Amino acid sequence: MAKPEISPQVLRARLDAGLVALGLDRVDAEQRNLLIRYLALLQRWNATHNLTAVRDPLEMVPRHLLDSLAVLPYLPEGAVADIGSGAGLPGIPLAICRPAQPFTLVEPAAKRVAFLRHAIADLGLTNVQVAPQGSEDYHPDPLPQVIISRATAPLARLDAMTRHLQGPHTRVLAQKGPGVEAELADWPRAAILHIARQELAVPDLPPRLLLSWCVPVIMP
């Protein structure tokens, strides 16, 4: 027997409660509506395109929307490159809540690129564009002011993938879960970076951590 469809009102109630828990009450009603619309698009495409392993829309609220939005208080201003964006996470939820901030979703997989373009058009997101390529082939001018990645790769690999994008004023943000200490131990360059840590208490999820750093500027 198929599971009964979960109404947008139920999803909205869970989103509202999660935003309160995260201290994000300032996310306005129209932005919340767009977040739920995005979730509906993701669920619809996921049925045939397998964009994400999460199938239950109620589970998508904390694992996709709230986990992405938990970064919002720590997101610097400036152009953002979402590396390995996948189905648009965290880029699309963040872009919905920061409509004046430009976002580029860097994603090489064709089926995900098709979804991203459809979602951007459907949601009317004028501050979002797609770069349909791997991060190693992405060479924007100027460089992004913010690089963000949500569990795309281990830290050493993420650093190698984005080294050419890390200018002297670029801030890198990496969302991580359990196992981050082992990743740090396997990343020699971590020793020369001042890596800030911020715990993210996302409702209904295990402890999450946001790591951020800038490339040190070497004075002549």
C-alpha positions, 0 to 999 in steps of 0.5 A: 500500500502506498503511503498517504501523501503528506500535505504542504501544510504538514511540511510547512509546520515542520519547517516553521518549528525547525526554523524557530529551533535554529533561531531563523524566525526572520525567514519570511512567509514567502521564502518559507513557501518557496522552500516548500515548493522546492521540496515538492519539486525535489520529491517529484523529480526524485521519483524518476531521477534519483536525485537524493537517497532521502525519499520521505518529504517529512525527513527531507525537511530537517535533512535537506532544508534545515541542514542547509539553512543552519549555515545562514547565520555564518554565511558571509556576503558576496558571490557564493559557489556551491561546490558539488551542489547535487540537487541544489543543497545547500545553495537553493535554500540559502539563495531563497533566503538571501535573494540579493546574494548571487549563487552559482551551483557547480554540478557536473551530473546532467540529470541534476543540472536539468533539475537545477535549471528547472527548479531555478526557473520554477521558483523564479530565483534570479540570483542563482545560476548553474555551472554544469561542470566539475569544480576542477573545470570551473574557472570564474572571473572574478573568483567567488567570495564564498565557497560552500560544500555540503558533504561533497568530499573529504576535506583534503579532496575538497581543498584540492578540488577548489584550490584554484578558486581560493583567492586571498579574500575567499572564505571556504565553508564545509558542512561536516558530520561525524568523522571530521577529526579523521578527515582533518588528520588526513589533510596536511594543509590543515596545519597552516590554516586557521580553521574556525569551527561552529557546531550546528544543532539541527533538529532531528539530526546528529551533531553537525559541524561547520568548518571555515577558513581563508587562505593565509595571505603571505606578506612580501 
